[in-house]
Amino acid sequence: MGKDTLQDRAINLIKPLVPPDAEDRVKRSFKQWNQIVREHIRNETALRLSDGEGTYSVPVRIEDGFPVSLVTLINEYNDPVLWRLIIGQPKLGGIIEGLQFLLGFWHEAERWPHLPEVAKQGESHLRRSLDIANALQLVALARKVRNELKEIREDILGAYHFGVNNGPRVALYWLPIAMVAAMLDVRIEDLTVVVLAHELTHGYTHVGRDIDGIQWDDRGFAETEAHIVEGLAQFYTEVVTEKLSARNPGPKDAYEKLLRIQRGPYLAHRTWLRKEPKHRGEAIRFAMVLARHRQTCSRESWATILTSTGANLKSGEKQKKLFEEE
């Protein structure tokens, strides 16, 4: 069976389960935040797409469909009721919370003179509804599929593409963004900003020029371990959404909730120099520049570079303080 057929099946299955204006919302959010996100990435990484040697472009396209790993998962469980339950988990949680709230004081409510007629003697119905909602939320198959979704080891909401014959570009997949936004109970617009920041960071860390005019070689970037490449994208997404939070806290909330369903390389950055918050951002930026100069970088090499850079920055600050005190 061809990939196009699998894509069509996945689209036909998921599209009716997301808001009808989802694609437009992703496009509007991209247009609103594209330049702002790029500016923050440039400021935090000190990497530029243009200098005296030339100008590089990382265009962004809003695309239909799903990445291969997600297409495979959706087609493996080709069941619209199952996916509706998976996507609607937050709504089920809200129903459960509301029913528990009502049952918590229902004996008092039964004596309330303003209780609507339809609600009288309703405790058994409320308890039955609560049992149904709980059972649906705990459907074993739905939990299994959610766990399999967490185990996917590639970007499923967007992609960064590069190659010899084609310049670098970013794809934002509006259908997966809408689907996962519903699963996380966040706004489509806010998750779009998160995906945009992540994928653009791939572009800047790859083809952006540092102060020496150095870029990350295509082969070196491709062969560097995912824990570093994805870790850097996640770290700068965290920084960008934090910078935006004073103006718009939604993307930071979406970023934090997305982390809950991510694994492996997408969580690597959370361990980087956590005990040195004062030097963390600067150390990671310096380590990134050194890794790019080395071209290919393993996790072990990255850990050494990062530790050494953090220690040097800390030592330099101590020396500066001693000099100022003399």
N, C-alpha and C positions, 0 to 999 in steps of 0.2 A: 504493500500500500504506500503511495507516494506521500511525501511530506506535506504537499499542498492540501491533500485530502485531510490529513490529520489536523492541519491548521484550520481548515474550514470547519471541521467538526468541533474543535475547541472553541472557535469564535462563536459558532451557532449555539453552543452550550452555555457559554458564560455571558455573552452580550446581553441577553434578556434579564440577567440577574443584577446588572449594574445600572446606575441612573442613566436615562436616555441622553442626558447632556454631558456625560462624562468626558467624551473626547474634546468638546468645546471648552470644558473647564480646565483640562490639562493644557490646551493650547493657550488659553488666556493667562493661566498662571505662569507658563513659560515666558510669554511676552512681557509680563509684568516684572519678573524677577531675573531674567537672563543676564542683563548687564550688571545688575546689583550683585548677583552671586559671583560673576566673573571678577568684578572689582575686589570683592573680599578675598577671593582665592589668590589674585595677584598680590594683594597686600600681605597676606599671611605666608605665602610661599616665596615671595620675592622673585617669582619666575614670570617672564614676559613672552608673549607670542610674537613680538616684533622687536627688532633692534637694527643696528647698522648693517647686519648681514642679510636681512630679509624679514618678511612677514609670513607667519603661519596662521592658518585658520582652523578652528575646530567647530564646524557647523553642527547644528542640532536639528534633528528631524523627529516629528511625532509620527510614530508608526503603528499600524494595525498588527494584530497577531501576538504571538507569544514566543519566547525563546524555546529552543528544542526541548530542554529538560522539563519545562512546564507543560509544553504541548504533550509530551509523553505521559506525564502524570495525569493530566486532565483526561486524556483518552483511555488511560488504564482504568479510570473510574468514571465511565461515561454515564453519569447518573445525575440529572438536573436537581432532583430532590436532595441528594447528598451534598452537592455543591451549594445549593441554597442554604442548607443548614450550616455548612462550613463558613460561608460568607456572612451569614446572619447571626453568628454566635453572640456578638455584643447585644443584639436585639433580644435574643433569648435570655441573656443575662439580665437585661432590664426588666423583662417580664417577671423573671424569678424574684428579683429584688422588690418589684412592686407588689407581687402577691404576698411575699413574706411581710412586707410593711402592713398590708391590709389585715392579714391574719394575726398580726401582733396585737391588734386592738379590736378584733371583730366582735367580741362579746359586748364591748362598750358600744360599737357602731350599731349593733342590732337593736339597742334601746334608744338610739338617737331618733328623735321625732321627725327629722328631715331626711331619713334614709329613703331613697327611691324605692318604690314598690317592687321593682324588678330585682332589687338586691336583697330583699328580705329572705331569711332562711337560706342564705347563700354560702354559708361556711363550707358545706360539703362540696359545692361546685368550685369554690376557690381552692380547696385542698386538692381536688381532682385536677384542676388546671395546673397547679404547682407541680404535681407528680408528673404530668405530661411534659411540661417545660423542662423539668429536671432530667427526665428520661431522654428527651431529644438532645439536650446539651451533652449528655454523656454517651451518646451513640458511639459504640466502640469503633465502627468503621470511620466515622468522621474524625475521631481523635487520631486514628492510624494515618489518615491522609494528611492531617495537619502536621503530624510528626515527620512524615515523608517530605512535606513541603519545606520544613525547617532544615532538612538534611541536604537540600540542593546546594551545591558548591559553585554556583555562578550567579552573576547578577540576573535577576529575573524580572526586574522592573525597568531596566534600561540596559544599554550596552555601549562600550567604547570600542570602535572598530579602527584598525589601521592595517596597512599593508604596503607592498612595494608599488603597486599600480594605482592604489587609491589613497588619497590623503586621509588623515584622521578625521573621524566624525563620531558624533554621539547620537544614539537612538533612544527615545523615550517611548516605552510601550504603554499606550494609554489604557488598554484593557486590563493588563495586570495591575497597573497603578490603581485603577478604580476598584478592582477586586480586593486587593490587599488593604486599601484604605477602609473598605467596609469591614474587613476582618479585624482591623485594628481599632475601629471606631474613631477614625481621624478624617479630616477633610481631604478630598481629592487634591485640592490646591496645595495644601501643606505637604502632602507626600510627594507631589510633583517637585517642589522646591528641594526636598531631600535627595531625590533621585538625580535631579539636575546637578546639584552640588557634587554628588559622588562621582558621576560620570565625567563632568567637566574637570574635576581634580585629576582623573586619569589622564585627560588630555594635557593639562598644564604640567603635571609631573613628567610626562613623556616628552612632549615637543617644546615645552617652555624653555627659554634660555635663562641660565643663571648669570651672575655678574661677570663670569669669565666667558660667556657666550656658549657654554656647553649645553647640549641636549642629552637626553637619555637615548642611546642607540636603540634602534628598533629591536635588534636581536637581544640586546641586554635587557630591555624592558620586558620582552616576551618571555625570556627565560628566568627572570627574577621570580622568586617564590611568591605565591599568592598572598601569604601572610604579610609580606612587605607592601606589595602593590595595592592590595585591597585594604590593608591596614592604614596606609597613607590616605587613601580615598575616604575611609571612614573617619580618620582623625580630623581631616580638614572639613569634612561635612559637619562634624561635631562643632568645630570652631566657628564655621560660617553660621550654622543655625543658632549658636549661642550669641553671635554678634547681631543677628537679626531679631533676637528674642525681645529686645526692648521695644521694637517697633511692631513685631508680629511673633508672638510666642508659639503659634501653631506648628511651624516646621520643627522646632526643638522638641515639642511633645511627640510629633510624628516620628522623628528620628529615634527617640528613646523607646517608643513602642515597637518600632521596627526591629530594634536590637533584640527584643524578646523572642522573635521567631527566626533569628539568624544564628549561625554556628561557625566554628572554625576560623578561617582567615578574617571574617567580618567582625570578629570580636578581639582580634590580636592586639589592636591599638590600646585596648583598655588596660593592658599590663605595662605599657611603655612608660617608664619613669614616673609611676604613680606616687612614689615617695618624694619626688622632687618637683612639685607642682610649679614652683617659682621659675624653674629653668626648663620646664617640659617643652613648651612650644618652640623655644629657640633651639633647644637640643635636637628635637625631632627635625627641624628645618635644616640644621647643619648636617645631621646624619643623612638626610635625604640627598643633599648635595654631594656628599662623599660617596654614597651608594651609586648615584648617577655617574660619577667620575669612574667608579670601578666597573661600570656597565652591568655585569651580572652579579647579583648579590643573594647569598643564601641566608636563611634565618639565623644561623650561627654567626655569620659575618655581621649581619645587621645588629644583633644583640651586642656584639663587641663594640661596634662603632657607636651605638647609642649610649652604652654605659660609659665609654671613654669620653664622648662628647659632653655628656651630663656632668661627669667628674671634672673635666677641664673648665666648664663654665662655672661650676661651684667653686673650684679652686681660684679661678680668676676673680670672682666676686670677693672672696676672703682676702686676697692680696690687695684688691682695691680698697677694702675697708681698712686694712692695716695701714695702707699708704695715706688714707684720709685722716687717720687718727694720729699719725706722727706729726 
